[in-house]
Amino acid sequence: MSSATPQDIKNEFLKSKIGIAGIAILLILISISILVMIVIPVDTFREWNNPGSWISYPKVAIPVWTNLFLSEKIPEHKILNQPKINDFTTEDTSITYHQFGVNFDYDDFPSDFIYEFAVKYSGTPLLQIDVIRPDGIKLKLFSASIPNSDIITIHNERIFSTDEMIKKNLYLQNSNFLFSLNNLSSEDIVFSKTDIHEPLKGNYVFVIKMYSDKPESKILESKLIIGGKAFGIMGTDELRRDLVVGLLWGTPLALFIGLVVAIASVVMGLVYGVYAGYRGKKTDEVMMRFNDVIYALPALPFLIILSVTISNSIFVLVGFLMVFGWVGIAKVSRSMALQIKTRGYVEAANMMGQKDSKIVLRHILPQLLPYAFASIAISVPAAITTEAGLSFLGLGDPSFPTWGQILHDANVYGAASRGLWWWIMPPGVMIAITGLAFVFIGNALDAIVNPKLKR
């Protein structure tokens, strides 16, 4: 074991390229974690397993940046919730206009379009939806009355492109097209050229009008969804969840699991091993036999059994990982303590009548701190990969979007056989990068505090 001072260790560490690389990666991961907790609402994290929260998102959509590498651009899924609003009031009628502009520049038709709205009204307002195409043609899509109400009420509804009224209205306007509209979907008609059934690129304007004879009637919420097959930076999964949310939230969760387990395990093992080595004799014998019993237990099978029988809570899992993580540290720290306790200053402190706890804390443990830091760095990847492995087996906490849980869901829905690479590769890469950062740091520290390894 090296007797170098903290300043010597710092200077040596800064000369290590892999150590600096590990610190750089770790700082990036910490920055991402802080940014995630500030920018992404906690409610989004809590709603990870609530299908209703992701209903507006597409199913198994590919990342949008893949369009940069494709010869034919795949339609992107667009969620528009900031319309241009105009209100007009006459003596006996109030009219509300909501307009959504859509720039459509793709080589395939959208999968659908949906209008979601919430209105506050009384009486029987009339809702009308039209679309103005890039070629100037105006198509009437929908016109219907909202259910009558004698009192002021709030009504929520979704209007889908598969609605029979929309199809009927488009078929009645077939004179605008030179080909048959039979067997074509509403989105195929709206976004098609007039002379040939191919996508018409350009700016579309969807106009929503609500007519009412009551001045208090108004549209509270208005959202237009143009369905596509590409969405977000990392795409979506089978449950329509935005995978970038899970990947980003998985970063602070992985660091939390890894650091808490590693620090707790190293501290427990260090104190246990040093005390056993310092006391020696029967105390050392009993403590190390107990250590051998825990060390001999197969960790993964026991973790699986405990997760199934007790709880799969992430906090319980962290506790289980601590129980099995300290035994190896205890063995090494005991052997170091056996060497340190023979040194003159320790024997002098003992002859002066200092308490055993004071000798251990002031004279022995500080000598092991460099080893402790190296052990913490090396133990973090093991904790992260163990949690990921248990989650992949379906034994993790499903309420937390960890990288292992994302891989578990991908396995359940057959992502690999379906070629949904964006569901599998990113969490695997994130696990590898996080583990690599701590391995770099641990190896750099280990080479400094272990002279034989350094040579």
C-alpha positions, 0 to 999 in steps of 0.5 A, a space after each residue: 500500500 502506498 503512503 503517498 499524501 493526498 496531494 501526491 495522489 492528486 498530482 499522479 491522477 492528473 497525469 493519468 489520461 484514462 483517469 482524466 477521461 473517466 472524470 470528464 465522462 462522470 462530469 457529463 453524467 452528473 450535468 445530465 442528471 442535474 439538468 434532468 431534475 431541473 428541466 423534466 417535470 417530476 410528474 413525467 417521471 412518475 407517469 412513466 407507467 401510466 399509458 394515459 399519459 402517453 396517448 398522444 405519442 406514436 407507437 414504436 416510432 423511429 428517432 427523427 434524426 434517422 431521416 438524415 440518412 434515408 433517401 425517402 423522408 419518413 413522416 414525423 409525428 407532430 403534436 401541435 398545442 399552440 394554435 393561433 386564436 381569434 375570437 369574434 362576437 356579433 349581436 347573437 353569435 360568438 365565433 372562435 377560430 383556432 388555426 394550426 399551421 403544419 409544414 409537411 415535407 415528407 415522402 410518405 403519408 401521415 398515419 392519421 390526424 387527431 384533434 383533441 379539445 376541451 370546451 366550456 359552454 352552455 347550449 349547443 355550440 357547433 364545431 367545424 374543422 376545415 383544412 387549407 392545402 398548399 395548393 389552395 384547395 379548402 377541404 371541409 372535414 368535420 361539422 357537428 354539434 356539441 352535446 346540448 347542456 342547459 348549464 355551463 359545463 366542460 366537454 372533452 373529446 377527440 376527433 380522429 381521422 377515421 371518423 366516418 363523418 370526415 370520410 363522408 365529407 371528403 368523398 363528397 368533395 371528390 371533384 377536387 381530385 382526378 383519381 378515385 378516392 375509394 379505399 383511401 384513408 382520410 389522411 391519404 386524401 387530405 395530404 395527396 396531390 390532386 392528379 396522382 396519389 402522392 404526398 403533397 408537400 407544403 404548408 397546411 392550415 387546419 382551421 377549427 371554428 366553434 359557433 355559439 349563441 352564448 358569450 361564455 362559450 370558449 375553447 379551453 384546450 386545443 391540440 392537433 396531432 399529425 401522426 407519423 412514424 418518427 418522433 423525438 431524439 430516441 423514438 418511442 416504445 410499444 407503450 408510446 413512451 418517449 424513450 429519451 425521457 427514460 434514458 435521461 431519468 435513468 442517468 440520476 437513478 443509475 448514479 444514485 444506485 451505483 454511488 450509494 451501494 458502492 459508498 455504503 459497501 466500502 464503508 461497511 467493509 472498511 470498518 468491519 475489516 479494520 476492526 477485525 484486523 486490529 482486535 485480532 485473536 478470537 474477535 478476528 476469527 469470529 468476524 472473518 468466519 462470518 465474512 466467509 459465510 456471506 462471501 460464499 453465498 451466491 449473490 445473484 440467486 439470493 438477490 433473485 429470491 429476495 426480490 421475489 419473496 420480499 419486495 422489488 422496490 428499488 430501495 430494498 434492492 439497494 439494501 440487498 446489494 449493500 449486504 453482498 457488496 462489503 465482504 470483499 472489501 473487508 478481507 482486503 482492509 483486514 490484511 492492511 490493518 494487520 500490517 498497519 497495527 504493527 507500526 510504531 505510532 499505533 503501538 505508541 497510541 495503544 501504550 498511551 491507553 487510547 481507546 480502540 475506536 480512536 486508534 482505528 479512526 485516527 491512525 488506521 482508517 486514514 491510511 486506507 482512504 486512497 484504497 477506499 476511493 479506488 474501491 468505491 470507483 470500481 464498485 459502482 459499475 458492479 452495482 449498476 450492472 447488477 441492478 440492470 440485470 435484475 431489472 432485465 429479468 423482471 425483478 426490478 422496480 417497474 415504477 422507476 425508468 431505469 436502463 435495466 427496466 427499459 431493456 426488460 420492456 424491450 425484451 418483453 415486446 420482442 424489440 430485437 426480433 422486430 428490429 427496434 434497435 433504438 429501444 435496445 442500443 441506447 440504454 445498453 450504451 448508457 450502461 457501458 459508458 457509465 461503467 466505463 467512467 468509473 472503471 477508468 477512475 478506479 484503475 487510475 487510482 488503483 495504479 497510484 495507491 498500488 505501487 506493484 500495479 503501477 510498475 
